[in-house]
Amino acid sequence: MLARLSALLKLVAAVALILVLIDAVVFRSGWYAPWMEMDSTAGATVSNVLAIRHYTDPSRRNVLVLGDSRVAEGLSAPTADAALGNGDLHFVNAAIPGTSPRVWNYLLRKIDRAVNRYAAIVLMVDYGPTWGGSFADSPLDTSHLTPLLRLTDFFDYPASFHDADERERARRAILLPLQAIRLDVLDFVAQPTKRLDEIHDTRPIWIDVLNKYEGHKEALPDLPIDAATGMPNDWGTDAATLKPKLESYFSDLRTPVDPATIEANIDYEREWVGRIAARYRAHGIPVIVFNIPRGPWHGSLVAPPQPNRALLELARAGSIDLLPGDAFVQFEKPQFFFDTLHMNHAGREAFSALLARKIAPLVH
């Protein structure tokens, strides 16, 4: 019996060692990451790392702008450059849809290891973090970060989640990242030619056209709003299409958010914006924070955003520069949005130019 148990334990140990060695050779060496599927969450992170490096110009002072899909849609780096006369400052759109400051912290560690590539770091941060549930427990974060996490993150990163299941998932992703992306690997093995074509042909084209993207041309209609209810009193001639798309937006504006969630999200911003700020301020590089236009009718129905106390504390300590909460509320109108969250071409062009003009005086 003891001999069988000993043999079984040796077999288990051998299998574990093989898995660790495969993980070290294939994943931790960095070999596999560039071959991840572009449309996957982890693959999107890898593609954006390559795009950021591509658009960072070593001959100019680069201003890196981080955000989620609202910045991806709302910021035109060429328009921002042109607003300043295409001079010394060069804007780089580093937005990755579905991300927030925790992801940006590790992304910056990857793309700017020596903390010397950028003249300024610009963060899109919600001044009143009152929507989207718990920022700390976003399941997308580990999916985005699997290619960027290290073994040294084993304690710190999982501990940043409140939810026990998300903490465990984070630990597994760090210890055995190949297990976390096993479906991606299996798909690669099943269709290697398709993946190779995607990486060799599609990704370079995608990177090349990023700065040529002009945004959505369509705009939301200027609906008449009932001041008493905060809802449109006439949905127009296309009510059957508009009402299902927009009704929840208006109702959400009047729905109170759980105070405990607000407090947790404020703590989250203090932690992760603070980490980024500490890293860059130690090298004399400004970290600038702004609140992106919130939605197509926010400007007329909701008071301008005010920085929460975590952001104010960081600003008072000299860790960050805060743009005023009302800096961009002029774009919170339906003619500047193509849906309830993202700016259209007109909003993108106007916002990008104004953001550049407000950022430039803060870059040393």
C-alpha positions in Angstrom: 0.0 0.0 0.0 2.8 2.4 0.9 4.7 1.6 -2.2 1.6 2.3 -4.4 0.9 5.6 -2.5 4.5 6.6 -3.0 4.3 5.8 -6.7 1.1 7.8 -7.0 2.6 10.8 -5.3 5.7 10.7 -7.5 3.4 10.6 -10.6 1.4 13.6 -9.3 4.6 15.5 -8.6 6.0 14.6 -12.0 2.8 15.8 -13.7 2.8 19.1 -11.7 6.5 19.6 -12.6 5.7 19.1 -16.3 2.9 21.6 -16.1 5.1 24.2 -14.4 7.8 23.6 -17.0 5.4 23.9 -19.9 4.0 27.1 -18.3 7.5 28.5 -17.9 8.6 27.7 -21.4 5.5 28.6 -23.3 3.8 31.4 -21.3 6.1 33.0 -18.8 8.8 33.3 -21.4 6.5 35.6 -23.3 6.4 33.3 -26.3 2.7 32.6 -26.4 1.2 36.0 -25.6 1.6 37.5 -29.1 -0.3 34.6 -30.5 -3.4 35.0 -28.5 -6.7 35.4 -30.4 -7.2 39.1 -31.1 -10.9 39.1 -30.2 -10.3 37.5 -26.8 -10.0 39.7 -23.7 -6.4 38.7 -23.1 -5.6 39.1 -26.8 -7.1 42.6 -26.8 -4.6 43.5 -24.1 -1.7 42.1 -26.1 -2.8 43.9 -29.2 -3.1 47.2 -27.4 0.3 46.8 -25.9 1.7 46.5 -29.4 -0.4 49.4 -30.7 0.7 51.7 -27.8 4.4 50.9 -28.6 3.7 51.5 -32.3 2.2 55.0 -31.7 4.7 56.1 -29.0 7.1 58.5 -30.8 10.6 58.6 -29.3 11.3 61.9 -31.0 8.5 63.7 -29.2 7.0 64.1 -25.7 4.3 61.5 -25.5 1.1 62.0 -23.5 -0.4 58.6 -22.8 -4.2 58.6 -22.3 -5.7 55.6 -20.6 -9.4 54.7 -20.4 -12.1 52.3 -21.4 -14.3 52.2 -24.5 -15.4 55.8 -23.9 -11.8 56.9 -24.6 -11.4 54.4 -27.4 -14.4 56.0 -29.1 -14.0 59.5 -27.8 -10.3 60.4 -28.3 -8.7 61.1 -31.6 -4.9 61.3 -31.0 -4.3 63.0 -34.4 -7.0 65.6 -33.6 -5.4 66.2 -30.2 -2.0 66.7 -31.8 -3.4 69.0 -34.4 -5.1 71.2 -31.8 -1.7 72.0 -30.4 -0.2 72.7 -33.8 1.4 69.2 -34.2 4.3 70.4 -32.1 6.3 68.9 -29.3 3.5 67.0 -27.6 2.2 63.8 -29.1 -1.0 62.1 -27.8 -1.2 58.3 -27.6 -4.7 56.7 -27.2 -4.0 53.7 -24.8 -7.7 52.9 -24.1 -8.8 49.3 -23.8 -12.5 48.7 -23.6 -13.7 47.2 -20.3 -10.7 48.3 -18.3 -10.2 50.6 -15.3 -7.3 51.8 -13.1 -6.3 48.4 -11.7 -5.7 47.1 -15.2 -3.9 50.3 -16.2 -1.5 50.0 -13.3 -0.2 46.7 -14.6 -0.4 47.8 -18.2 1.9 50.7 -17.4 4.3 48.4 -15.7 4.5 46.4 -18.9 4.9 49.2 -21.5 6.9 51.7 -19.4 9.1 49.6 -17.2 11.8 52.3 -16.7 9.1 55.0 -16.2 10.7 57.2 -18.8 8.7 56.9 -22.0 5.9 59.5 -21.3 5.8 63.2 -20.5 2.5 62.7 -18.8 0.0 60.0 -17.9 -3.7 61.0 -18.4 -6.4 58.9 -16.7 -10.1 58.8 -17.5 -11.6 58.4 -14.0 -15.3 58.6 -12.9 -15.4 61.5 -10.4 -18.6 60.1 -8.9 -18.1 56.3 -9.1 -21.8 55.5 -8.8 -22.4 53.0 -11.6 -21.4 49.6 -12.8 -21.4 47.7 -9.5 -18.2 47.0 -7.6 -15.1 48.1 -9.5 -12.9 45.9 -7.3 -14.7 42.7 -8.4 -14.8 43.2 -12.1 -14.3 39.8 -13.6 -12.8 41.3 -16.8 -9.7 42.5 -15.0 -8.1 39.1 -14.6 -9.0 38.2 -18.2 -7.3 41.3 -19.4 -4.3 40.9 -17.1 -3.5 37.2 -17.6 -0.7 38.1 -20.1 0.8 40.8 -17.8 0.7 39.3 -14.3 3.8 37.8 -12.7 4.4 35.2 -10.0 5.4 38.1 -7.7 1.8 39.4 -8.0 0.4 36.2 -6.3 -0.5 37.9 -3.0 -1.1 41.5 -3.9 -3.3 41.2 -7.0 -5.8 38.6 -5.7 -6.1 40.4 -2.4 -7.5 43.5 -4.3 -10.7 41.6 -5.0 -13.5 41.5 -2.4 -15.2 38.5 -3.9 -13.7 35.1 -2.8 -14.3 33.5 -6.2 -12.6 36.3 -8.0 -9.6 36.1 -5.6 -9.3 32.4 -6.3 -9.6 32.9 -10.1 -6.8 35.5 -9.9 -4.5 33.1 -8.0 -5.1 30.4 -10.6 -4.4 32.8 -13.4 -1.1 33.8 -11.9 0.0 30.3 -10.9 -1.1 28.5 -14.1 -1.9 31.1 -16.8 -2.0 28.4 -19.5 -4.9 26.8 -17.6 -6.6 30.2 -17.5 -6.4 30.5 -21.3 -6.8 26.9 -22.2 -9.6 27.6 -24.6 -7.4 30.0 -26.5 -4.7 27.4 -26.7 -7.1 24.7 -27.9 -8.5 27.0 -30.5 -5.0 27.7 -31.8 -4.1 24.0 -32.0 -7.4 23.3 -33.8 -7.0 26.2 -36.3 -3.4 27.2 -36.5 -3.6 28.6 -40.0 -6.5 30.9 -39.1 -4.6 32.2 -36.0 -1.4 32.7 -37.9 -3.2 34.7 -40.6 -4.9 36.8 -37.9 -1.6 37.6 -36.2 0.5 38.2 -39.3 -2.1 40.0 -41.5 -5.1 41.3 -39.5 -3.3 42.7 -36.5 -0.8 44.9 -38.4 -3.7 46.3 -40.4 -5.7 46.9 -37.2 -2.8 48.8 -35.6 -2.2 50.8 -38.8 -5.8 52.0 -39.0 -6.3 52.8 -35.3 -5.2 56.5 -35.7 -7.3 56.8 -38.9 -10.5 55.8 -37.2 -13.0 58.7 -37.3 -15.8 57.4 -35.0 -19.5 56.9 -35.6 -21.1 59.5 -37.8 -24.7 59.0 -36.5 -26.1 61.1 -33.6 -28.9 60.7 -31.2 -32.0 62.9 -31.7 -32.6 65.9 -29.6 -35.7 64.6 -27.7 -37.9 67.0 -25.7 -37.5 66.2 -22.0 -40.3 66.5 -19.4 -38.7 68.5 -16.5 -41.0 66.8 -13.9 -40.2 63.2 -14.9 -36.8 63.5 -16.5 -38.1 61.4 -19.4 -38.8 62.2 -23.0 -42.4 63.3 -23.5 -42.1 62.6 -27.2 -40.0 59.7 -28.6 -40.3 61.1 -32.2 -41.2 59.2 -35.3 -38.8 56.3 -34.5 -40.2 55.6 -31.1 -40.3 51.8 -31.6 -36.5 51.8 -32.1 -35.4 54.6 -29.8 -37.5 53.9 -26.7 -36.1 50.4 -26.0 -32.5 51.8 -26.4 -32.9 54.9 -24.4 -35.5 54.3 -21.7 -33.1 52.6 -19.3 -30.6 55.4 -19.6 -33.2 58.0 -18.4 -34.5 55.7 -15.6 -30.9 55.0 -14.4 -30.3 58.7 -14.0 -33.1 58.7 -11.3 -32.2 55.4 -9.6 -30.2 55.8 -6.4 -27.0 53.8 -6.1 -26.2 51.7 -3.0 -24.0 54.0 -0.7 -21.8 51.0 0.2 -21.0 50.4 -3.5 -20.1 54.1 -3.9 -17.8 54.0 -0.8 -16.1 50.8 -2.1 -15.6 52.3 -5.5 -14.1 55.5 -4.0 -11.7 53.3 -2.0 -10.8 51.5 -5.3 -10.0 54.7 -7.0 -7.9 55.9 -4.1 -5.9 52.6 -4.3 -5.3 52.3 -8.0 -5.1 55.9 -9.1 -2.9 56.4 -6.1 -0.5 53.6 -7.1 -0.1 55.0 -10.6 0.4 58.5 -9.3 3.0 57.4 -6.8 5.0 55.6 -9.5 5.1 58.5 -11.9 5.3 61.4 -9.5 8.4 59.8 -8.0 10.0 60.5 -11.4 8.5 64.0 -11.8 6.0 62.9 -14.4 2.5 64.5 -14.0 -0.6 62.2 -13.7 -3.6 64.1 -14.9 -7.2 62.9 -14.2 -10.3 63.9 -16.0 -14.0 62.9 -16.2 -15.1 62.1 -19.7 -18.5 63.3 -20.9 -21.0 61.0 -19.2 -23.9 60.7 -21.5 -26.1 62.5 -24.1 -28.5 64.2 -21.6 -26.4 64.4 -18.5 -25.6 68.0 -19.2 -29.2 69.1 -18.9 -30.5 66.5 -16.3 -27.6 66.0 -13.9 -25.3 68.4 -12.0 -21.7 68.5 -13.3 -19.5 65.8 -11.7 -17.5 66.7 -8.7 -14.3 64.8 -7.8 -14.8 62.4 -5.0 -12.8 62.7 -1.8 -10.2 60.1 -2.8 -9.3 62.1 -5.9 -9.4 65.3 -3.9 -7.0 63.8 -1.3 -4.6 62.8 -4.0 -4.8 66.2 -5.6 -4.2 68.0 -2.3 -1.1 65.8 -1.7 0.3 66.8 -5.1 0.0 63.3 -6.5 -2.4 64.1 -9.4 -3.7 67.1 -11.3 -7.5 67.2 -11.6 -9.3 68.8 -14.5 -12.5 70.5 -13.3 -15.6 68.4 -13.2 -17.4 70.6 -15.6 -14.5 70.7 -18.1 -16.4 68.7 -20.7 -20.1 68.9 -19.8 -20.6 71.0 -22.9 -20.4 67.8 -24.9 -23.1 66.0 -22.8 -25.7 66.6 -25.5 -27.3 64.1 -27.9 -25.7 65.6 -31.0 -22.3 64.4 -29.6 -23.3 60.8 -28.9 -24.1 57.8 -31.0 -25.4 55.7 -28.1 -26.0 56.4 -24.4 -22.3 56.0 -23.4 -20.0 56.8 -26.4 -19.3 60.0 -28.3 -19.8 60.1 -32.0 -17.5 61.7 -34.6 -18.6 65.3 -33.8 -18.1 64.7 -30.1 -14.8 62.9 -30.6 -13.3 65.7 -32.7 -14.5 68.5 -30.4 -13.6 66.7 -27.1 -10.1 65.6 -28.4 -9.1 69.2 -29.3 -10.3 70.6 -26.0 -8.7 67.8 -23.9 -5.4 68.5 -25.6 -5.6 72.3 -24.9 -6.4 71.6 -21.2 -3.7 69.0 -20.8 -0.8 70.9 -22.5 -0.3 73.5 -19.7 0.1 70.7 -17.1 2.9 68.9 -19.0 6.3 70.1 -17.8 
